[in-house]
C-alpha cells in the first residue's frame, strides 16, 4: 500500500459505536489527517466532536470553511453541509441538494478527496442503512486509492458496507477489532 496522506471514515446508523471503540486505540502521532463523515440530523449531535475528543489524544474539531487539512487532526463533518476537499487540500462546505438522502454525503467527500489525494487516500466505510459511500469508493479505486469496509457481519446495520462489497472493488474488509491497528500502520 502507498503512503497515506489522508484517511476518510464514512458511516451512518451504527457507526458511532465503532468510532468510540477505535479512536482510543489510535497512535497520537499519526502522520495524516482523519476526516469523519457521519450522517446526522441538522442541529442534532452538535456535541459529536466533543464526544469523540474525549476518546483520543488527537486533536478533534468540526470542519470550518476553507480550513487547511493538517496531519494529526481528526476532522468531523458538520451537519447539513457536504464536506468537499479542494485541490489545495483545504475544506469547502456545500449546502447543495442531499445525496442518498444525506447531507453531509459520504460520496461527496470520498469523490472530491479521490481527485486530490489519488493513490495516497484511504477510505473506510462503516455501518449504515443506505448506499451512500459506494459510488465514492468506486471513485477512490479509480484514482488509485485504497478502499476499506467494515465487515458487514460486525456492522450494527450491514446494508452500507454490504452494498460497497457488492458494487465496489474493496481492498480490505475489517472487523472492528482490527481497525485501529490497520489505521496505525498507515503512518
N, C-alpha and C positions, 0 to 999 in steps of 0.2 A: 504494500500500500504506500502511496505517496505521502509526503509530509502533509499534515493537516494545518490549514490556515484558518479554518472556521468549522465549527460543529453547530448544526441546527437541529433542534429537537422539536418535533411537532406531535401534538396529541389532542385528544378530546376526552370524552367520558372515560373515566378510569385512569387517566394518565397522571393526575396529580399524585396519587398514591405511589406510582413508580418514581416520580421525581423526588418525593420525600424520602424514598429508600436509597436512591442513587447519589444524590447530592452530598450527603455526609461522607461518602467514601471517595470523593474526588480529590486528586492531588491539588493542594493550594497553589502550586507553582505551574499550572497549566500554561503552555506556550501559545494558546489560541483562545479566541472568544467562544462562548456558548450562547446561542440565540434560542430562546424558548418561545414557541408559538403555540399557545393553548387556547382552544375555543372557550370563551367565557362571555357571559351576557354583559351588555353595556351597563356600566355603573356597579356591577357586581364584582366580587373578587378584587376590589381595589387594593386589598391587603396582600395579594399574591406575592409581589416582590419581597415584602417583609417576611411573609411566611417562609419563602424559600431561603431568604438570607439567614434565617435562624437555624438552617440546616447545613450551612457551609461556611468556610472561612474565606471563600472567594467573594469579591465584590458582586452584589446583585442589585440591579437597578432596572426601572422601567425605561423603555426606549424613548428618547427625545428626538424630535425632528432635526435632521441634518447632523446628528451626533456622529463623530468618528467612531468606528468599531475598533476597540482595543483588546489586546490579548489579556487573558487572566480575568476577564469580566464575564459575568452571566447577565445577559440582557433579556428582559421579559417584554414581549409584545403587548402594547396597551390594548384594552378592549375597544371594539368598534372602529379600529383602523387596520388596514392591511399594512404589514411591515415589508417594505421593499429595500433591497440592497442596491446602492448606487455604485457606479464604476470606480469612484474614488474611495470605496469601502466606508461609506457613511450610510446612515439610515434615512429613508424617506417614508413618511406616514401618509397613507392614502385612504380616503373615505368613499371610494367608488363602490359600485354595486357589490353585494355579497357574492362570494364564490362558494359553491357547495353549501349554500345556506349559512355561510360563516364569514364573519369579519371580526378578527383577523382570519384570513385563509392561509392555511399551511402551504398550499400550492403556490400562492403568490410569492411567498418568501423563498421557498425552495427554488422556484424557477428563476427569480431575479438573482439569487445568490449563485446559481449554477453558471450563469454567464460571466460573473465576476471572478469567482474562486476556481472555477473549472475543475481540474484534477486534484485540487487541494481542498475540496469541500467534502465533508462527511455529513450526511443527513440521516437522522434516526426518527422513525415513525412509530409512535406508541399506540396504546389502546384508544379506541374511538368508535363512534357509531355511524360515520358516513365515510365516503371515499376521498375526502379532502386529503391531499398529500400524495395520492397515487400518480397523478399527472406530473406533479413536481418531482417525484422520484424518477420518473421516466426522463425528464429534462436533465436531472443531475447525472444520470447514467450517460445520456447523450453527450454531455460536456466533459465526461471523463471522471466525474466524482464517484464517491463511494456511497452505496445505499445500504441502509441497515433498518431492520424492523424488529419490533418486539415479537417474540414467539407468540403467535396467536393463542396458543394453548395456555399461556401465562397471562393473557390480557383479560382484564375485567370485562371489556367489550371487544370481542375479537374481530369485528367487522372491518375496521380500518386497516390493521396490519394484514388481515387475510386478503383484502382487496388488492393491497400492494403486492403480496406474494403471487396473486393470480395474474396481475397485469403488468407488473414492472420487473425488471431484472434486479434481483436482490443479491447483494454480496454477502451479507451476514444476517442471520436470524438469531437473536439473543434472548435468553431468559433474563429476567430482571436481575438475578444474582450475578450475571456475567457483565452487565452494562458498565459499572464503574471501572472495572479492570480494563475493559475494552477502551473506554474513553481515556483513562490514564496512559495507556500505551500509545495513544495518538500523539503525545507530546514528543 
